[in-house]
Amino acid sequence: MPRIEWSIGSVSNEINKEYRWVPQLAQHLKTPISEPVFKGTPNEVYPWPWSVTKWNDGHNPDFEKENEYDKLAVDLGRVIN
């Protein structure tokens, strides 16, 4: 999906941060997240950096069932700590 360049270089900076930090954060999470596996460079067809991320099978959380809010909150709390 296209990203909006709010300031010069912002998309490139975001892609680079995600490529560096998301895999490191993913190691500490119990809930799988989409980790980047490839970082593409701009060209004449698409003038911004782009990335390919890992696909995670799953579902959209149904927060009305099975206390998924609680499960996600505990996982987030562990990461923050």
C-alpha positions, 0 to 999 in steps of 0.5 A, a space after each residue: 500500500 502506498 505511503 504518504 510522504 509528509 516530509 522529504 525522506 519520511 517514507 524512507 526513514 519509516 521503512 528503514 526503522 521498520 526493517 531494523 526494529 520490527 524483527 527485534 521487537 518480534 522476538 519478544 512478542 508472543 503474538 506474531 507480527 508482520 516482519 519485513 523480509 525485503 526492502 525495495 528501492 525507489 525507481 522510475 515506476 514507484 519513486 518511494 522505498 517499499 517493503 515485503 513483509 511476512 504473512 501471518 495466518 490468523 484472524 482479526 481479534 474478536 474482542 467480544 469473545 475469549 478475553 482477547 483484549 486481556 491477552 493482547 494487553 498482557 503481551 503488550 505490557 511484557 514488551 513495554 516492561 
